[in-house]
Amino acid sequence: MTPITRGAWRAGPLRPGSASWPFDWEADITTTDPVCRRHQYVGRFVQAGGRPIGEAQANLSAIALIPEMIRLMQAVAGVLAMSDPDDEAFADSAADCLEALLAHGNALQSVLQALGEGAGR
């Protein structure tokens, strides 16, 4: 599987895609490569103009969080591996698994907050 573009994705401002209604909302997604320190274009976000601009902005923000969401899913998958006796990462301690999971709590809460899901509690 080909990995996604590295770096922290940034969403550009939403703009109308044309001068006539109904226009689509458009924005560019970019990143700075952490190794080369080079600004790169990732892609363009387009949402139908019939949708409210607030919804388009929320969807754009969610897309910009994809790298962080993938990192968190990988971390949770690692904790699940720790709880599997057949996995080489197995930790024979529920406390170790909980500690590994809690280490990602703040990052998870930040993503949920950014997605408008509040503190998830």
Order of alpha helices (4+ residues) and beta strands (2+ residues): beta-beta-beta-beta-alpha-alpha-alpha-alpha
